[in-house]
Amino acid sequence: QVQPVESGGGSVQAGGSLRLSCTVPEFTSNTCTMAWFRQPARTQREWVSQISPRGITSYADHVKGRFTISKDTGKGTVYLQMNNLTPEDTAMYFCRACFDYWGQGTQVTVSS
């Protein structure tokens, strides 16, 4: 059963940082593309970043240079380091594994 579990959300002031974690069975992070999405209130879910089984990363333009995705395959954990946060980054953040499996999300709130 592949059920991503996110953690690390919280409330910060603008300019602050948070690190989100997504835990999956170890084999999943080794064999699947892992991605982060976010969904601000009353808007559609949007793609943020992803990392391939080989470690190739990609980012949405609005987070490039501020967010960093990485993984620890031994722990089956994918991270999203978020720096220089702005109120526009406020959203529920979701982890997706293997293009099919979604976590329940973790809330990030950035105040000005």
C-alpha positions in Angstrom: 0.0 0.0 0.0 1.5 3.3 -1.1 0.1 6.0 1.1 2.2 9.2 1.3 2.2 10.9 4.7 3.1 14.6 4.7 4.4 16.6 7.7 6.2 19.8 8.5 3.6 22.4 7.7 2.9 25.3 10.0 2.6 29.1 10.2 5.5 31.4 9.5 6.1 35.0 8.7 7.0 36.2 5.3 10.6 35.6 4.6 10.7 32.5 6.8 11.4 28.9 5.9 9.7 25.5 6.3 10.7 22.0 5.4 8.0 19.6 4.4 8.5 15.9 4.5 6.7 13.1 2.6 7.2 9.5 3.8 6.5 6.5 1.6 7.6 2.9 1.6 11.3 2.9 0.8 10.9 1.1 -2.5 8.5 3.8 -3.7 11.0 6.7 -3.5 13.5 4.6 -5.4 11.2 3.6 -8.2 8.6 6.4 -8.6 8.6 10.0 -9.4 7.7 11.9 -6.3 5.9 15.3 -6.6 4.6 18.1 -4.5 1.5 20.0 -5.3 -0.3 22.8 -3.5 -3.9 24.0 -3.3 -4.6 27.5 -2.0 -8.1 28.1 -0.6 -10.8 28.1 -3.3 -8.4 27.5 -6.1 -7.2 24.5 -8.1 -4.4 22.2 -7.1 -1.1 23.2 -8.8 2.1 21.4 -9.4 5.1 22.7 -7.4 8.1 20.4 -7.9 9.1 16.8 -8.6 12.0 14.4 -8.3 12.5 11.4 -10.5 13.8 8.0 -9.4 17.2 9.1 -10.7 17.1 12.3 -8.8 16.3 14.7 -11.6 14.4 17.7 -10.2 12.1 20.2 -11.7 10.2 23.2 -10.3 7.3 25.5 -11.1 8.5 29.0 -12.1 6.9 30.6 -9.1 9.0 28.6 -6.7 12.2 28.2 -8.6 15.2 29.5 -6.7 13.3 29.4 -3.4 12.2 25.8 -3.0 14.4 22.7 -3.1 13.2 19.1 -3.5 15.4 16.3 -2.3 15.0 12.7 -1.1 16.6 10.2 1.3 15.9 6.9 -0.4 17.1 5.0 2.7 14.4 6.6 4.8 11.8 6.6 2.0 11.4 10.4 2.6 11.1 13.2 0.1 11.6 16.8 1.3 10.6 20.2 0.1 12.7 22.9 1.6 10.9 26.2 1.2 12.8 29.5 1.8 11.9 33.1 1.5 8.2 32.3 1.8 5.5 34.8 0.9 1.8 35.0 1.7 1.2 33.7 -1.8 2.7 30.4 -0.8 -0.1 29.8 1.7 -1.8 26.6 0.7 -2.4 23.0 1.6 0.6 21.1 0.3 0.2 17.5 -1.0 2.7 14.8 -1.9 2.0 12.5 -4.8 3.8 9.2 -5.4 4.0 7.3 -8.7 1.5 9.6 -10.4 -1.4 7.9 -8.6 -1.1 8.1 -4.8 -1.9 11.2 -2.8 -1.3 12.1 0.8 -3.8 14.0 3.0 -1.8 17.2 2.9 -0.1 19.6 5.3 -1.1 23.2 5.7 1.4 26.0 5.2 0.3 29.5 6.2 2.6 32.5 5.6 1.7 35.9 7.2 2.8 39.3 6.0 
